[in-house]
Amino acid sequence: MRNFEFALLAALFALVGCATSGDSLQHGFLPGADYTYYAPLNPVDLQKRRFRLVVTDARGARSISCSDIPLPRNTELEGVKGLTFFTGYLRRMIELNNGIVDDTSTNVVNVKLKGLSGDHIGFLILQVWGLVEFEVTRDSKVNAYCSAMADGHPGAPLSEMSVDTRTGAFRKMVSGSTRQALESLMADLAKQ
């Protein structure tokens, strides 16, 4: 029993040391992997077509159309970081599908980012969600793309019982959900 008490006491001191060190943990989360640009699960061939991307940040709503989960508006994805992540992912997805991003192209793709976040739902056993919505205007036609993906869903980067930090799981699920929505856009671009 003394070994158990000693191990418990050592773990408590380690946690207190982490919480009071100069590298204090933000919001009680352990650091996790950065956002990943996953390769497409269902690649299409954009046949080296060139696209000029015009991406604007139209976030402000507390929800997206494909989910009842309210969007947390206090995550690290707010502001420039979220828009930069989304724009980079869009560019990368075009390139991974044999397309070219060209700022001089007359083939303009106007994208309005409407929502980008994630959430942890539950107690003790958490379900992690990635939430994204954007609108694309091309040739006066508007299409909406929305994804609400939880761990364990088909195509999700995490299974229901994956072990990860809160931040790492959040970032992976946001990346996975964004990939899902962007793949729908790539399929539409390939048809046009």
Number of C-alpha atoms within 10 A of each C-alpha: 6 7 8 9 10 11 12 12 12 12 12 12 12 12 11 11 13 15 14 11 9 8 9 13 13 10 7 11 12 14 12 15 13 12 18 15 18 17 15 19 10 11 15 19 17 20 11 13 16 20 20 17 19 14 19 14 16 14 19 12 11 12 21 21 15 13 14 9 16 14 21 17 18 8 13 12 20 16 12 11 11 18 19 13 17 24 18 12 21 23 17 18 23 26 16 17 21 15 22 20 18 15 13 11 14 10 16 17 17 17 22 18 22 22 27 29 28 29 22 17 13 9 7 6 10 14 18 24 27 26 29 30 24 26 17 18 15 13 9 6 7 11 12 16 20 23 26 25 26 26 24 16 14 10 16 21 19 19 15 14 11 11 10 14 14 17 21 17 26 25 24 27 28 29 28 30 30 29 26 23 20 24 23 15 20 21 16 12 18 14 9 6
